[in-house]
């Protein structure tokens, strides 16, 4: 599993860079020009008709730097979720195959362990690092050494539990991003309120344009960040569910195709 870490780390770095490039390009070419145009049009209509009620625009809501940062983090997190989800899906597909290639009713004795281990070792190098082959190989080798079925069951359970803990720990970066997004939104809130307070003297003189604009920054950043966080948490829990099912199904697979057939 250590061999996969540099690949995943490099993928995360490039995913962050690509997310930044894509989101920033969209903001520079589309979002901020559209928001500026809408604000100019609304200001002209308000100047022409003081009773005019200004209309909201999606581009105005997401135009600020905090919202841009939230979208970058969201795209980065989704790319990592997709990477891990694809890896878990490939392992799930392995559960549909008969790796040991044994008849349903044929018992397994200590003399069969070498052949079974060779069948597992014959898998492609990438698949051999998956949870299911590792659990099968651990059970086969433990039975060959101890000839004790209970030891095999315990060893398989231990490796499945360890894999579950590893998968859980690898979600920490995604959970950090999910925590960081609302924090960035609150930074926008603080910045907007601070700028609004800086325009308080103009509001006293009757010009509340600066105050309302900066308060809009404060509320929009929090709104966008919370919406993105809600959507992202849904996908995080879906990935966690997929990984938990992988561990449980792998444990059941080994118990059905190996442990219950062992005869000491």
C-alpha positions, 0 to 999 in steps of 0.5 A: 500500500505504501507504493500507492501513496506517492501516486495519490499525493501527486494526484491531490497536488495536481487536482488542487492546481487544476481546480484553481486554474479552472475556477479562476478562469471561469471567474475571470472570464464569466463570473466577475464581468457578468456581476459587474455588468449586472451591478451597473445596470441595477445602479442605473435603474435605481438612479432613474427610479428611486422606487425601483427594487433591485434584483439579485443575480447569481453572479453577484452572489458568488463573485467575491474571493471567498466564494471563489476559494470555496468552489476551488476547495469543493472541486478539489474535494470532489476530485479526491472523492472520485479517486477514492470512490473509483478505487473502492469500486474496483475492489468491489468488482473483485468480490464478484469473481471466484478467486480461489476457483474451488467447488462449493462443497470441497473442503480445504486441508493444510495440503491445499494451502500452497496451491491456493496461495499460488492462485492468489499470487497469480493475480495482477500486481495491482489487484494483489494489493486490494483488500480481498486478496490480502485477506485471503492470502493472510487466511491461507498462510495462517492456516498453513502455519497453525492449522487452526480455523479460529486463528484464520478467522481472527487474522482475517478479521484483524486485517479487515479491521485494519483496512477499515481504520486505514480507509477512515484515516485517509478521509481526513484530508476531505473532512478538513476541506469540508471544515475549511469551506465554512471557515472561509465563508465566515472569513468573508462574513467578517471582512464584509461586516468590517468593510460595512462598519468602515462605511458607517459615516457615509450611511449617517450622511444618507448614502447606504450603498457602501454599507449594503454592498459590503453586508451583501458580501458578508451574507453571500459568502456564508450562504455559498459556503454553507450550501457547498458544505452541505453538498460536499458532506453528502458525497463524503458520507456516500464514499464512507458508506461504500468503503464500509461495505467493501470491508464488510463484504470482503470479510463475508467473502473470505468467511464464505469461500475460505474459512467455513471450508477449512478442515484441520 
